[in-house]
Amino acid sequence: MGPRSTRRRGPLHALLAALLALLLGTATLTGCGPENGAVTSLGATGGTRVEGGTATMALPPAATPNWIFPIGTAGYLASYNNAVQDLLYPPLYTAEKKGAGLTMDSPRNLAGQPRYSDGNTTVTIALKKGYRWSDGTPVTSRDVEFWYDLIKHDKQEWAGYSPGLLPDNVKKFEVLDDHTFRLRLDRAYNPAWFTGNQLQDFTPLPKHAWDPHDENPKKVFARLLEHARKLSEFATDPLWKTVSGPWRIEKWTTSGQVSLIPNQQYSGPDKPHLDRVVLKPFTTADSEFNVLRAGGVDYGYIPPSVMARSASFKKLGYRIDPWEGWAITYIVLNLNHPTAGPLLRQTYLRRALQHLIDQRTISDVVWHGSAEPTRGPVPAGQLDRDPFPYDPEKAEALLAAHGWQRTGGQLRCARPGTGPDECGKDIPAGQPLRLELLSQSGSTETSNTMQEIKSAMDKAGITLDIRQQPLNTVLGTTVPCKQTEPVCSAWQLGFFGTQGSWYFPTVASGESLFATGAPSNMGNWSDPKADELIKKTEYSDDPSALRDYARYTADQVPVLWTPNPAYQVSVIRNDLRGIDQNPTLGLAPQDWYFVKKGGAGR
């Protein structure tokens, strides 16, 4: 990925080189045993498909699935939660890779392509016939309406809610028959955007099982949330046994291990070949690496530092396949923090901090080429420039021009006030430029990335204190907040992007991420012009709308852009086939199968 930087390497890079040598030395010593410890003698192609078997997939470091209800709430939005939910309760539409982009026209879809009419103010959707719940009851339009009623009456609880979007932009939900429904919209929308970024959420839920007595939607939602918070009962609660997807739960432990078995009533085109799929949690990447080398997982990952030694894994019977995501990665800035907020609300200061992040060197050295710089609020390939490249001198000049002076190596505000050459509103004289970062644990690359950023800031006179916690803790802490709320004092900067911070739906617009009040606008950023540009991406199919939004938001630096890594560098047994790594991080283990020697393979 990209040319290697010629920038001189400092002490951190020497340390990384030493750690890499130690790690590779350890890897060389393990591969003992029959067939040199190979998990299979098959190559990456060839063989005959067999039915059955158990495949074990490693979950990301310090990531444990902890939410089963298909309507997510704040703090439970991790991609692995969504991936498991979609296997039990598939949405109407599934995004899949097509060329360099994504398509919503998947054979997995539970509905045909939506029909837009009345000047793109009406959408009619027909469900495919034959789909049933695991208890034999047909999936109908009423099940989709049930989902819609839940989010309509409890939108403030739904983490997917953005003011003005679903469910606000649907004036009326009309059930035409058991397999057809119609949406009356509040205005005309760009069909590509509405299909890719709104209809992707529509998910049939079993009304006959979850709401047999037609209760008030708020009462039903509260009851479902109560069940969804009982992690220890996910595998035994009768509520979660009625599913429509290709899989059902066999086990779900409080430590995060999930075992799925086929739903025998599933009538879709993608019926499972395996007997069981196990999603296995790990506390760190190193612990997963050790189990992988011992043959304990069939589908795992390696640290980017080991990519250069991929030949040794091929000898063990694995293939290497980096999982690229439709994503961006960043450090969230809590603009509502009582003390750090006034600092982070200054655009000049955010730009200065961005100039201190050497994305290219971090991508090439820390991530060993498995990451690429993030340029702004859309995947890097959709932006033609990096507005704030690494430039410490420019960063220091920006800060000096706004009244910051070094005292004992620490930058302090010397010119308080709101003038063009002063520190900014609510920043008192003498305040040090000191920030605290809450970062996810479990990844050497992430830890080293943050240390590299800390080092650059230290040299510029900025103190960055780093605190590491498991991913679920970080996700549960870095939430949108008001200045008076206790959680708003719990974090200043947050990072949860070891596998990428944000994965987009089909259209990489910003309504869920950078619009005022958006559910995933964790830093509470608000900009009227950005809001206006985001709305244009929703209404217009003109490509310039997305470009204008991306350029403007990149210039405002609502977050600190950091290298966007591959979701993971996957290592997969050669005899496990059918794996297509979806850029949106969806899983389709129903397509997986094992092969044995003989035949032409598939």
N, C-alpha and C positions, 0 to 999 in steps of 0.2 A: 504494500500500500504506500504509494508515494515515495519520493526520493528520501534517502537518509540525510538528516541534517549534518552539516559540517561544523556546527557550533562546538566550541571547546567544551569538554566535559569537566565539571567540578568535582568536589569530594563525594557528592551523592552518587555520581555515576560510577566512581571507583568502587564504592560500597556495593552498588547493584551488581557490578561485574563480579565481585567476590562472592556475593550470595548466589549468583547464577552458576558460577563454577562449582560451588558446594552442592547446589541442587542437582546439577547435571552429573556430578560425581556420584551422588546417591542413586540417581536413576540408573547409572551404568551398573551399579552393584546388584540391582534387583532383578531381574529377568532370568532367574535360575529355574531349574525344574524341567520336566518333560517338554520337549519341543521348544526349549528355551523359554518356558513359561507362557507360550502362546495360548490364547483363549480359543482359537480356531485355526485350522490349517488352511481354511478357504481364503482366497484372495478377495479383493473388493468387488469382483464380478464373478458370474458363473454360479452354478448350483441350482438345485430344485427346491421350490417352495414347499414348506410343510406347514400344516395347520397345528395350532396349539403352542404351548410353551409360555414361559414367564420372562418378560423383559424388565430390567431394573434401570431406571433413569435417575441420575444424580440431580438434585435440586441445587440452586445457587448457594454459595456460602452464607450461613447464618440466615437463611430464608426458610420459613416454615409456613405452609398453607394454613390459614386460620379463619377462613370465611367461605361458607358454602352457599349462602343466599345470593341468587343472581342479581339482586339489587344492592350495590355496594354502598357502604357508608364511610365517612371520613376515617382515615387510618387503616382501611382494609382494601386499598386499591392496587396492591402488588400484582404484577403480571401473572405470577404463578397461581394466585387465587382465581383470576379470570380464566386462565387456561383450564383449570379443573372444572370450574362451573360450566364452561361451554361444552364439556364432554358429557355432562349430566343434563343440562338445560340449554340446548343449542339456540342461538339467536336465529332470526329469520334469514339473515344474510351474513355470510362469512367472507372476509377479505382474504384474497390469496395472491401470491406472486404472479405477475404476468410481465415478462420482459424486465424492464428497469423499474416498473411501477407496480401498482396493485389493481386488482379487478374485484368487483362485487358479484360477478356472474359466475358463481361456483356451483358445481353439481351437488354440493352439500346443502345448498340453500333449501330451507323449508318452504319457500315461496317463490313464485315466478317473478320476473323483473317487474318492478312497479310501473304503473301507467300514469303519466302526468297529463292533466287536462285543465281546462278553464284558465289558460294562461299561467300554468304551473302553480295554481293555487289549490288544486285537488289531486290527491294521490289515491289510486285504487290498487289494492294488493290481493292476489289470489293465492291461498295456501295450496301446496301440493297435497293431493289426496293420498291416503294410505298410512299417514303417520299416526302412531298411537302412543299413549302413555304406557308405562310398564305394567299397569294393571289392566290393560286392554281397552281403556277408554280412548276414543278418537281425539286427536289434537284439533281444536276448532278455533274459529275467529274469537269466540268468547274467552279463550285462554290468553289471546293477545290483548283483548280488551281488559282482562283482569290485571295483567301487568301494567297497562296504561293507567288504569284507575288507581293502582297503588302509588305510582310515581306522581300522578296528578294531585292526589290528596295528601301526599307526604313528601313533596318535592324538596323541602328544606332538609329532610333527613337523607335524601338521595345524593350521594357524592357526585353523581353525573350531572347535577342540575346547574345550569347557567341561566341567570335571569333573561327572559325573552326567548330562550330556546325551549326544547322539550321540558315539560309539556305545554309551556305557555304558547308556543307557536301553532298548536293544534286547537282550532276552535271547536271542532266536533269530531268524535270518533263514531262512525256509523257501521254497525254490523249488518251486512247485506244478506249473508247466509252463513252456513256453517264453515265455509271455506273462503269467504270474500269479505273484506272490510274496506272502508273508505275514510280517508283523512281530509277534513276541510281545514286548510291552512289559513293563517291570519294575513298572508300576503304571498306574492310570488317569490319562489326561491330558485336558486341554481339547482337543477335536478341532480347534477353530479355531486354537489355538496350535500344536498338533503339525503340522498341515498347513502352516500359514503359516511356521513358524519352524524346523521340522525336515525335513519332506519336501521343502522347497524346495531342500535341499542334494543330494538324491539325483540322481545323474548317471550314466547308462550310459557305460561306458568299454569300448573294444574288446578284450575278453579274448583273442579269437582272434589278435589282432595284437600285443598287448603282453605276453601271458603264454601263449604257445602250449603250453608244457611243464608247466603247473601247478606253478610254482615256489613256494617259500615267499613269502608276501606281503611280508615285510620285505625280502627280497632283491629282489623286483620293484620295490618302492617306492624302494629305494636306487638302482636302475638308472634308473628314471624321473626321479628327482631329478637324477641326473647329466646326463641329456639336457636337462632343463628349465633347467639353469644355463648352457647353451651358447646364448646369445642369438643369436650370429652364424650359428647353424645351424638356426634355427626354420623357415626356408623350404625348406631342403634335406634335413633329417633325415627319412628314410622313416617314422619313428615317428609324426610329426605329420601325415602325409598320409592316414591313415585317420580320417575324421571322419563324424559323423552329421547335422550341422547343414546349413543352407542354403548355407553358404559354406565355402571352403577357402583356404589361404594361397597367394598368388602371390609376394609379397615381404614380408620383415620385416627392416628394417635395424637396425643397432646404435644408430642415432640415434633410433629409435622410429617410423619411418614404416612403416605396415602397409598392404599392398594385398591385398584379398580378391576372389576371383572365384567364380561360382556352382559349387556342388557338383552336378554333373549327375545324380548318383544320388539326390539328395534327393527323398523322396516325401511330405513334409509338405504341408499345405494352403497354405503361404505360400512358394511358389517365387519366387526373385528375378526382378525385371524388368530390373535393370541388368546391364551386362557386367562392371562393376568398381566397387568402393568403395575409396577411398584415405583412410586416417586419417593426417593430416599433423601432425607435432609442431611446436611453436614454443617458443622460449626465453622469450619474454615476451608479455604481452597486446598491447603496442604493436607488436611485429613481426607478430603475427597481424592486427592492425587494418590495418596498411599493406597486407598481401597481400589482405585482404578488400576494401579500397577499390579495389584494382587488378583485382578480379575473379578472384583466384587460388584462391579456395575457393568452393564452392557452399553450404556449410552451416558458418557460423562463428559468431562472437560479437563483441559490442562491449563496451567498458567501460561500466559503469552510468552514468558521467558523460555519455555520449553519447545516452542514451535520449531526452533532450529534443530531440535533433536527428533523431529517427527519420524525419521527413518527407524528409530528404535521402537516406536509404537507400532509401526507397520510390521516389524518383525514379530511383534507380539499378537498380531492378528487384528489390528485396528486400522481404521482410516481416519484421517484428520479433515475436518470440514468446519471452518469458521462460520458462525451463525451471525450474519449481518442483519441489522435491524433498521426499520424505517423510523429513525429516532434522532434525538439530540440529547446532549448531556450538559449539565450546568450545576453551579452552586446557587442554591436559593438564598435570597437576601430578605430578611424579615424587616420590612420597612416600618412595621408597627411596634418594634421592640422599644421599650421605654427609654433606653439609653443609646443603643446603637442605631435606632430608627432615624434620628435626625441626621446622622452621618450618611446612612445608606440611601436616604432620600435625595442626596445631592448628586445630580447627573455627572458633574465633573469628577466627583470622587469615584463613582462606579466605573467611569471610563479609565481613570488612572489605575484602579485595581485590575481592570481587564488588560491594560498594557503590561502588567507584571506577570501575566500567565503565559509562559513559553509553551504554547500548545504543540508546536511542531516537534520540539525536542522531547517533550513528555511523551508524545505519541510514538516517536521513533525509539527512544531509549527506555523509558519506563514501561511502555506497553509493547515494545518490541515489534512495532509496525502493525499491531492489531487494532489500532485506533486511528482516527482521523480528526483534525481540529473541527470544532463546532463554530460556525461563522455567525449564527443567528438563530431565529426562532423556527427555522425549517431545516430539513435535512441538507447537509452541506452542498450537495450537488445542485440545489435549487437557488443558491446565492452565488453571485459572480465575484464577490470580493470579501475580504476580511477587514472590517472597518477599524479594528483596534488590534493590530498585530503586536507581538512582543516588542516592547520598546521602553526599558526602564528610565531612560533619560526623559522621554516624553511624559512618562508618568510623574516623575519628580517635578518636572516643569509645571505640569497641571496643578499639582498640589501647592507648589510655591506661589503660583499666580493667584491662588485663592486663600492665601494667608496662613499656610502651614510652614512652621520652621522647626528645624532639628534642635533639640535640647538634650544633651547627653545621649545622642544616638536615637532618640525617640521624637517623632513628629508630634508637635502640639499646635493647637490653634493660637496664632499670634494676632490675628485680625478678626475678631468676632463681628458678626453682622450679616446683613443680607445683600450687601452691595456686590457688584460683579467681581471685585477682587478680594472678597471676604469669605469666611468659612461657610456661612450659611445659617439659615434659621434654626434657632434652638441649640446652637453649638457654642458653649461658653468659652471664654478665654482660658487658655491653659489645658483644655481637654486633650488628652492623649489620643492618638489614632490607634486604638486597640480594639480588636474584634475576636470573637470566639466562634469556632466552627464545630458543629456537631456532624460527624462523618460516620458512615456505616463501617463496621468492622468486618474482618474475615478475608480481606484481599490484600496481598502484598503490594499489588500494583496501585490500588487506591491509596494505601498508606503512603507509599513513596510519592505518588502524585501530590498529595497534600503537603508532604514534607518539602517537596520541590517548590510549591507555591509559597509555603511559609518562609523558606529561605530567601526567595526573591523579595518578599514583602519586608522581611527583616532588614535586608540590605537597603531598602528604600526608607527605613525608619518606621515601618508599620509593624505592630506586634499582632501576630495571629496565633491564638491559643487553640489547640486541636483536642477535641474530646471524641472518642470512638465508642459506639454502641451497636448492638445487633440491628440489622435492617428494620425489623418490625418496630423496634423502639424508635428509630429515627423517623420512620413513616408516621408513627403515632404521635410524634412530638412536633414535626414540621408541618403544621396544619394552618390554614387561614385563621387569623385571630384578630380580635380587637385589643387595643393597647391596654385596656383595663383587665383583660382576662389573664389568669395565672399562667396559662400555657404560653402566652405571648412573651413572658419573661424567661421562658425555659430555653429559648434558642435565639441566636442572632443570625448565623449562617448555617445552612444545612446541605448535606450531600448524600444522595441515595442512588448514585449513578454508576456503580461498578459494572452493571449490565446495561447502562443507558438510563437516563433520567425520565425521558418521556417518549413513548411510542405512539405515533400518530395513527388515526384512522386513514382512510383512503386519501382524503384531501388534507394536506398538512397546514390547516388554518389554525387560528389561535383562540377560538371561542371558549374552549375549556381550560386554556392555559394562561393567557395574558389579558383577556378581557376583564374589565372591572367586575369584581364579585364572582369570577369564574371558580368552579369547584376545585380545580387544581392550581389556582393562582396562590400558591402557598405563601408567597412573600407579600401579598396584599398590594401589588403594584396596580396603579390606576393612571390611565392616560387617555383623555378624551379623544385625541387624534387617533391613537391606536385603536380605540373602540370603534371609531368611524371606519377605519380601514378594514378592521375585522368584519364589520357588517357588510362591506362591499364584497368580501370573499364569499359570504353566504348568499348574497342576492344575485351577483353577476357571474356569468361564466367567462368573462374576459380574463385571460391569463395575467394581464397587468395588475389585476386586483390583488392577487396573492403576492406578486413581486413587490408591489408598493408597500404592502403590510410588512413583508419580511425585511425590506431595506430600512424602513423607518424604525421598526422595533429593534433591529440589530444595533442601530445607532444610539438608541436610548439605554441599552444595557440593563434591562429589568432584572436580569440574573447575570452571574459571571459564567461565560461560556468556557467549557473545558473539553478536553479530547473526548470524542464519542467512541467508545470501544465496541468491538463486536460483542453481541450479547454474551457469547462465550466461544472459545475455540473448542468445538465439539470433537470428541474421540468416540467412535462408534465401532462396535464389533463388526468385522467383515461379514459375518453370517446373519446380521440383523439388517434387513432391507426395508424399503418403502418409506424411508424417512425424508420428508421434505421440510426444511426448516423455514417456517413462515416468518417473514420480516416483521409481522405484528405480534409475534411470540405465541401465537396459537399453537396448540398441540393437536395432532391427529393420529394417536397410537392405534386407532382402528385400521390404519393403512400398513402398520408394521407387520413384518413376518420374518421368520427364520428360514434359512435355506440349508440344505445338506448337499453333500457332494453328488455330482452327476447332473446331467441335463444342461440346457443352455442358460438357465437362470433367468431372472427377470429384473 
